Amino acid sequence: MAGKHHRFQQRFTTAAQATNTATSHRAQFQQWWQLLSDAARAQALLAP
């Protein structure tokens, strides 16, 4: 019984880590996208 519980816990931990990784990737992408759109806006304002 203890071994089964341990295996479940391991799988759960792996899933949690994968979720954290996906979340941080999404946050990084949103930051990058924000920088990109800010740069595009600045360029549009500076364009003659």
N, C-alpha and C positions, 0 to 999 in steps of 0.2 A: 504493500500500500504506500509506504513512504517513497519508494522509487517512482511510482506512478505520479505522485504529487510533485516530486522534484522535476520530472520531465515536463509536466504541465507548466510549472513555474518558469522553467527555462524557455519554453515556447512563448509564454506570455511576455517574458522579459525581452525576447528577440523582437516580438511584434511591437512592443512599446518603443524600443530603440529605432525600429524602422519608421514608426510614426513620427518620432522626434526628428529624425533625419529629414523626412519629407516636409515637415513643418518648417524647419530651418531653411531648407532649400527654397520653399515658397517665399519665405520672408526675404531671403537674399534676392530672389528674382524680382519681388515687388520693389525692393530698394533700388535695384539696378534699373528697372523700368521707370521708376520715378526720376532717377538721375537723367535717363535718356530723354524723357519728355520735358524735363526742365531745360536741358540743353537745347532741345529742338525749339522750345518756346523762346529762349534767349536769342537763338540764332534768328528766329523769325522777327523778333523785335529789332535786332541789329541790322537786318537785311535792308538795303536801300530801296 
